[in-house]
Amino acid sequence: MSPRAVIVGPPGSGKTTLGRLLAERLGVDFADTDEVSAAEAGKSVADIFLEDGEERFRALERAAVVSSLGSADGILALGGGAVLDPATRADLLGHRVIALSVDLSHAVSRVGLARDRPLLVEAPRARMSATLRERAPLYAEVASFAVDTSERTPDEVAEEVLAWLKQQ
């Protein structure tokens, strides 16, 4: 079993929104590895970071990616930092991976200067800028298809992705 598509991208790019839209339109399930990780830990992602640390979260995230890639048959969204793990990037080979991108102003407007985003607690705008810059090559490395969501509605992005998926 394999997901119909896997969505990757930075915070604020619309992974969860797009994933839910695609799943609804295709009549399939949607899974999000951040939600899987939180359920496993019995607490929110923010609380995992705060109480257990980033290393613990990344271990939970890695386990969620492995299990979800092997069991999900619908649309799967990975947490924004999942691609930091070389093993995850290797696991994505052979999957239909949709890499979303977003410019800084749209990312910040979508996530705000969110206190529930653990990696954005200190200097959130600067950290978001660095995150976008540092992770862009990793998203590109795993991408089968790339979409910039900055100036687009979720419906517009979903239509483009659905057209691409029909060609696969």
N, C-alpha and C positions, 0 to 999 in steps of 0.2 A: 504494500500500500504506500502511496506517495501523495503528497499534497498536489492539488491542481496548480497552485502557485504559492510561492513564498514571497512575502513582502519584507524588504529591508529599507532602512533609511534613518536619518537623524530624528531627534525629538522635534515635533512640530511639523513633520513632513506629511502626516496624515495616514500613517500605516494602519492604525486601528479603524479609522473612519473608512478608508478605502477597503480594507479587508471585510468589514461588515457589509458594505454596499455590494462588493463582488459576490460574497457568499449568498446574500439575499437574491441577487439577480440570477445567480447560477443554480440556486436551490440546493446549496451544499452547506456544510458546517463551517464555522469560523473558530479558529483557535489563536490565542496570543500567548507567546512564551512568558511574557511578564505576568500574565494572569495565572499561568501554570506554576510559575516560580512562587508567586505570592500564596497560592493555594497550598503548595507543598510546605511552605514555611508557616502557614497559618497567620500571616500578617502582610501588610502592604509592602510594596517594593521599597518605599521610603523608610519604613520601619526596619526592614532587613538591613538596609544601608546604615541606618542610625544605630541600631542595636547590635548587629552582627558584623558589619563592615562590608566593604565592596568585594573583598575576596570571597566571602560566603555567598553573596548574591551571585557572583560570576559562576561559582560552582553549581548553584541551583539553576541558573540560566543555562549552563552547558547541558545539564541533565535534562532540562525541559526541551532544549533544541533536539537532542538525540532522540528522546521518546516521541516528540511531536513529528519529527521528520519520518519516523518509522510507523506512526499510527494515524496521523491526520490524513484525510482524503479530500478535504475541502480546501479552504484558504487558510494559510498560516502566516501570521505576522510575528517577526522576531523583534525583540527589544533592540533599541538603537545601538547598544554596545555589543551585541552578540557577535558581530563580525570582527571584533578585536581578537577573538580566539582563532588562531590558525586552524585548529581542528574543525571548528564550525565552518570556516571558509572552505575547507576541503570537503566537508560533508555536503555543502551546497552544490558541488559540481554535479551536473546531470539533472538538477532541478530547474524548473522555470522560476527564475528569481527576478522579481520586479524591484528595481532600486529606485526609490523616490529621493528627490532632492528638493531643497527649499532654500531660499536666500535668507540671510540673517534677519531682515526686518519682518518677514512673514513668519519665520520660526518663533521669534520673540513675541509677536502679536498673538500667535496661536497658543503657546505654552505660558505666556506671560513671564514674569520673573518668578516662576513657580517655586514655592517652598516645598512642594511635594516631589520635586525633581532633585534628588539628592546631589547630583553632580553640578547643579546650578545654584547651590546655596550661596557660595562666595563668588562675588563679581560675576553675576549671571550673564550679562551681555557679553563680556569678554570670554567667559567660559564657553558660551554657546558658539561664539565666533570660532574659537579654537577647535571645538568639537566638530563643527561643520568642515573646517579645513582639514583636520587630521584624519577624519573618517572617510572623506570623499573617495580617496583611492581604494579603500577597502570595499566600499559599496560597489564601485565600478568593477573591481576584480571579480565579484561574484555575480554581477548582473547579466541576465539574459535580455533584459529590456529595461530602459531607464526613462523616467518621467519627472520633469520638473513641475512641482505642484504650486509654485510660488504665486502665480497670477491666475490660478484656475480653481474652479469649484470642484468639490468632490465628485459630483455627477460627471463633469467634463473629463476628469481623470479616469473615472470608472469606465466611461464609454471608450476611451482610447485603449485602456488595458483589455477590456472585453474584445475589442476588435483584434488586438494582437493575439489574445488567447485563442480566438477562433481560427487563426492562421497556423497555430501550432499543431 
